[in-house]
Amino acid sequence: FSKLASPAQKELATVFTDEFDYCGRPLTLAASLKKGDSCRHTRRMAGLAATYANEGQPAQEIINALAKYNTSFQSKRHTFKLDERMCKGAKDAKVTVVEFADFECPYCNAARPMMAELVKTRPQVRVCYMPFPLSAHPNGVPAGQAALFARDAGRFWAMHDALFDNQLSLSEAAIKELGKRAGLDAEALSKAMAAGKYKDELEASKDAGKNAGVDSTPSVFVNGRKLTLGISMDSLAATVDDELDWVQGSGAWASN
């Protein structure tokens, strides 16, 4: 708190005095933190509040964002038909992060290293990709088709990275060339794309996302719970730790 600039301190102080302990104790957030025995979830929420205040967000926006996030743990959880060939991490991981993304989406590309970092640093986490090609992106469907073709050839992640690395210069010809460089059968890829072999699967993936509330990319689900916070390493780390506590508490917050 003391390291924040004065305007951020003011907003954060409002959050701390207006919000109650996030684990259900009859204390304001400020009183809970001052007492020194607040639960881990409450401490994480306070940390996120400080991050958002430091970014210049006003107190009411912070309060609304954290309230929505806190409520999401008790909301409906969604089940997705995942393909292990498009997942990284242990299949029996306690936390499965599902990302709906589009290969021409710059925000998805920005999230890519964060997802990789999660898998690298968190053995309890696996990350699974689900395609959600946006109609506004002319190469979203061709890129999605190429990615699924690469999946069937055992080269999904190589193609995934190649498409994102070259997202500003994608075209059907460029996508086919990237597939060739990734070790795919160029002629077979071209035929599959021309025949629209994977279009139905792409549509099914989009429908699954829409049914779960996906309205933009990237959209992230943590054990079927939609992440309502903006995607950053801070929010991803906090929500994974929160999810682990929630699972350990069988759907309740631990008291410490």
Secondary structure as UniProt FT lines:
FT   TURN            2..3
FT   HELIX           6..18
FT   TURN            22..23
FT   HELIX           29..35
FT   HELIX           40..54
FT   TURN            55..56
FT   HELIX           59..72
FT   TURN            73..74
FT   HELIX           84..86
FT   STRAND          87..88
FT   TURN            91..92
FT   STRAND          95..101
FT   TURN            103..104
FT   HELIX           106..121
FT   TURN            123..124
FT   STRAND          125..131
FT   TURN            135..136
FT   TURN            138..139
FT   HELIX           140..152
FT   TURN            153..154
FT   HELIX           156..165
FT   HELIX           167..169
FT   HELIX           172..181
FT   TURN            182..183
FT   HELIX           186..195
FT   TURN            196..198
FT   HELIX           199..211
FT   TURN            212..213
FT   STRAND          219..222
FT   TURN            223..224
FT   STRAND          225..226
FT   HELIX           233..248
FT   TURN            249..250
//
